[in-house]
Amino acid sequence: MTIRISPVPTAPADGSQPIDFHARKPPWLKVPLPGGSNYQDVKQLLRTYQLHTVCEEANCPNIGECFDHRTATFMILGEICTRACRYCAVTTGRPLPVDEDEPRRVAEAVHLLGLQHAVITSVDRDDQHDGGAHSFAETIRQIRRVSPGTTVEVLIPDFQGNWQALEMVMDAGPEILNHNTETVPRLYRKVRPKAKYEQSLELLERAGLLRSESKVKSGLMVGLGEEWDELVQTMADIRAVGTHILTLGQYLRPSMKHVPVARYYTPQEFETLKKIGLDLGFRHVESGPLVRSSYHAHEQASQVATAS
């Protein structure tokens, strides 16, 4: 199915001059500096348990808000990724051996933070035969052991198309299986050269078929150079494979070594994309300039569960 929707205007609605999308960041992307007692408490807990978060490693703009609410997205399997995606701030290189005690420590941190909804992600571990799937599964089991009332969301890599690895994760019973599609297929070679668009779609579809009780989630970045029609078609593709939840956020360049921002989308455009997503049949669409995969993840999980 091909969907054609005309681009929305990028000039402000009040009739003022259009925003220069190639200049400095627009005002809606400014966030307060992180701080406060909760922020410091979370950082200390992570250091004590020798844990990593994607909030820190990927320079997430929402780290202050999330840590202040005593939430974090745990990043397992170390802090060094075997891939070099051209949009990502996570360190690339040769990773250390897998820490088999890490799932227990993540679970203990989840318990101490009193999380109702825990989000677990990882670096890519293409050096592992299962891509690190066993660590995801064990982390889910350990959280169930110490916090049986906590729902679990896992944001997984593509495991290089290893469907037995995906089955291992789904057998552990996550409430939400998240895998980010990231961008439109035309830009994969440019920004995600070791991944395949069709493989990501297949993973989302297989996840839903393997465990119908789990909700399937994916995310896209905008501002990498995609056309509006391409973006809407990609949203339609993600929905067509049975995905329930979609996140849409602005790409922000981590450094001069990374792909430049093609342009900044306005808050009004994000609202339009949210409406399009809901019209396509997603149960929940989180769309905004600062939205990231795990932003308001607990609220997303609650809303989707209520709508089921």
C-alpha positions in Angstrom: 0.0 0.0 0.0 1.4 3.4 -1.0 0.3 6.4 1.0 0.6 10.0 -0.4 0.2 12.9 2.0 1.3 16.4 1.1 4.0 18.0 3.3 2.8 20.4 5.9 4.0 23.9 5.8 7.1 24.7 7.9 6.5 28.4 8.4 5.2 29.4 11.8 1.4 29.6 12.0 1.4 33.2 13.2 2.7 34.5 9.8 6.2 35.4 11.0 9.3 34.6 9.0 10.0 30.9 8.4 12.5 29.3 10.7 16.1 28.7 9.4 16.3 24.9 9.8 20.1 25.0 9.1 20.9 27.5 11.8 21.3 26.9 15.5 18.8 24.6 17.4 15.3 26.1 17.6 14.0 27.1 21.0 11.8 24.0 21.4 14.9 21.8 21.7 16.3 23.6 24.7 16.2 21.7 28.0 17.3 22.7 31.5 20.6 21.5 32.8 20.2 18.2 34.8 20.6 18.4 38.5 18.7 17.9 41.8 18.9 15.3 44.5 17.0 12.6 42.6 19.3 13.1 39.6 22.4 12.6 41.9 20.8 9.6 43.7 20.2 7.8 40.4 23.7 8.5 39.2 25.2 7.2 42.4 23.1 4.0 42.3 24.3 3.3 38.8 27.9 3.8 39.8 27.4 1.6 42.9 26.0 -1.3 40.8 28.4 -0.7 37.9 25.6 -0.2 35.4 25.2 1.8 32.2 22.3 3.7 30.8 21.5 4.8 27.3 20.5 8.1 28.8 24.1 8.8 29.5 25.9 6.9 26.8 23.7 8.3 23.9 23.6 11.9 25.3 19.8 11.8 25.7 18.3 15.3 26.1 15.8 14.0 28.6 18.2 12.7 31.1 17.5 15.4 33.6 13.8 14.9 33.5 14.0 11.1 33.6 16.6 10.8 36.4 14.7 13.5 38.4 11.7 11.1 38.2 14.0 8.2 39.3 13.7 6.4 36.0 16.4 5.3 33.6 16.8 3.1 30.6 19.4 0.4 31.5 21.9 -0.5 28.8 23.2 -4.0 29.2 26.1 -5.9 27.5 28.6 -3.2 28.2 29.1 0.3 26.9 31.0 -0.5 23.6 29.0 -1.2 20.5 30.3 -3.4 17.6 28.6 -1.2 15.0 29.2 2.4 14.0 25.9 3.8 13.0 26.4 7.4 11.8 23.7 8.9 14.1 24.6 7.3 17.4 26.8 8.7 20.2 27.5 5.3 21.8 31.2 4.3 21.7 32.2 1.9 18.9 35.0 -0.6 19.2 35.9 -4.1 20.6 33.7 -4.8 23.6 34.7 -6.5 26.8 33.5 -10.0 27.6 29.8 -10.2 28.6 29.3 -9.7 32.3 27.0 -12.6 33.3 26.2 -11.0 36.7 24.9 -7.8 35.1 21.2 -9.0 34.9 21.1 -9.5 38.6 22.5 -6.0 39.3 20.0 -4.5 36.9 17.2 -6.2 38.7 18.4 -5.0 42.0 18.6 -1.4 40.8 15.1 -1.7 39.3 13.9 -2.9 42.7 15.7 -0.1 44.6 14.3 2.5 42.3 10.8 1.1 42.8 10.2 1.1 39.0 6.7 0.1 37.9 8.0 -0.2 34.3 11.6 -1.1 33.5 13.2 -0.4 30.1 16.2 -2.5 29.1 18.3 -1.9 26.0 21.8 -2.8 24.8 24.7 -2.0 22.5 25.0 -4.2 19.4 27.0 -7.3 20.2 27.7 -8.9 16.8 30.6 -10.7 18.4 28.2 -12.9 20.3 26.6 -15.9 18.6 23.1 -14.8 19.8 23.8 -11.1 19.7 23.4 -11.0 23.5 19.8 -12.3 23.5 20.6 -14.6 26.6 21.4 -11.5 28.6 18.1 -9.8 27.7 16.2 -13.0 28.7 18.1 -13.4 32.0 17.6 -9.7 32.9 13.8 -10.1 32.4 13.9 -13.2 34.6 15.9 -11.5 37.3 13.5 -8.5 37.4 10.6 -10.9 37.7 12.4 -12.5 40.7 12.8 -9.4 42.7 10.0 -7.1 41.3 7.2 -9.4 40.2 4.9 -6.4 39.7 7.2 -4.5 37.4 6.4 -4.6 33.7 9.4 -5.0 31.4 10.1 -3.4 28.0 13.2 -4.5 26.0 14.6 -2.4 23.2 16.6 -4.9 21.2 19.1 -4.9 18.3 18.3 -6.9 15.1 20.4 -9.9 16.2 21.6 -10.0 12.6 18.4 -11.8 11.7 19.0 -14.6 14.2 15.4 -15.6 14.9 16.3 -18.1 17.5 17.8 -15.3 19.5 14.6 -13.3 19.1 12.6 -16.3 20.3 14.8 -16.6 23.4 13.9 -13.0 24.3 10.2 -13.5 23.7 10.1 -16.7 25.7 11.2 -14.6 28.7 7.9 -12.8 28.4 8.5 -9.0 28.1 5.4 -6.9 28.2 6.8 -4.7 25.4 9.3 -5.7 22.6 10.8 -2.6 21.1 13.1 -2.5 18.0 13.8 0.8 16.3 13.4 1.1 12.6 15.2 4.4 12.9 14.8 5.9 9.4 13.4 5.4 5.9 14.8 2.6 3.8 16.6 5.0 1.3 18.8 6.3 4.1 19.8 3.0 5.7 23.1 2.7 3.7 24.0 6.3 4.8 23.2 6.1 8.5 22.7 2.5 9.4 25.0 0.6 7.0 25.1 -2.7 8.9 21.3 -3.0 9.3 18.6 -3.9 6.8 15.2 -2.3 6.6 13.4 -5.4 5.6 15.1 -7.4 8.4 13.9 -4.8 11.0 10.3 -5.1 9.7 10.5 -8.9 9.8 11.8 -8.8 13.4 8.8 -6.7 14.5 6.4 -9.0 12.8 8.0 -12.2 14.2 8.0 -10.7 17.7 4.2 -10.3 17.6 3.7 -13.8 16.2 6.0 -15.4 18.8 4.1 -13.9 21.7 0.7 -12.3 21.1 0.5 -11.1 24.8 3.4 -8.7 24.2 3.0 -5.3 22.6 5.4 -4.5 19.7 7.0 -1.0 19.5 9.3 0.8 17.1 10.7 4.3 16.7 11.9 6.7 14.0 14.2 9.7 14.0 13.3 12.6 11.7 15.6 15.3 10.2 18.1 12.9 8.6 17.1 13.9 5.0 14.0 11.9 4.5 11.1 13.2 2.4 7.6 13.6 4.0 6.1 11.0 1.8 8.9 8.5 2.6 8.4 9.0 6.3 4.6 8.4 6.1 5.2 5.3 4.0 7.7 4.0 6.5 5.2 4.6 9.3 2.6 2.6 7.2 5.1 -0.2 6.7 5.8 -0.5 10.5 2.1 -0.6 11.3 1.4 -3.2 8.5 3.6 -5.8 10.3 1.5 -5.5 13.5 3.4 -2.8 15.5 1.3 -1.3 18.3 3.3 1.7 19.5 5.4 4.2 17.6 7.8 6.9 18.8 8.9 9.8 16.6 11.6 12.3 17.6 14.0 14.8 16.2 17.5 13.6 15.3 20.2 15.6 17.0 23.8 15.4 15.8 26.0 14.0 18.6 29.3 15.4 17.1 30.8 16.7 13.9 31.7 13.1 13.0 28.1 12.2 12.7 25.5 12.8 10.0 24.4 16.4 10.0 20.9 17.4 10.7 19.1 18.0 7.4 16.4 20.1 9.2 14.5 20.5 12.4 10.8 19.6 12.4 8.4 21.9 14.2 6.1 20.9 17.1 3.2 21.3 14.7 4.7 18.8 12.3 5.1 16.3 15.1 1.4 16.8 16.0 0.5 16.1 12.3 2.7 13.0 12.3 1.0 11.8 15.5 -2.4 12.2 13.9 -1.2 10.3 10.8 0.1 7.5 13.0 -3.2 7.1 14.9 -5.1 7.2 11.6 -2.8 4.3 10.4 -4.0 2.3 13.4 -1.2 2.5 16.0 -2.6 2.2 19.5 -0.2 4.9 20.8 2.0 7.4 19.1 4.5 9.4 21.1 5.6 12.3 18.8 7.6 15.3 19.6 11.0 17.0 19.1 12.6 15.5 22.3 10.9 12.1 22.1 13.2 9.1 22.4 12.4 5.4 22.4 11.9 5.2 26.2 10.5 8.7 26.8 7.3 8.3 28.9 7.6 4.6 28.3 5.6 3.8 31.5 2.7 6.0 30.3 2.8 4.3 26.9 2.7 0.9 28.4 -0.2 1.8 30.7 -2.3 3.4 27.9 -1.8 0.5 25.5 -2.6 -2.1 28.3 -5.8 -0.1 29.1 -6.8 0.0 25.4 -6.3 -3.8 25.0 
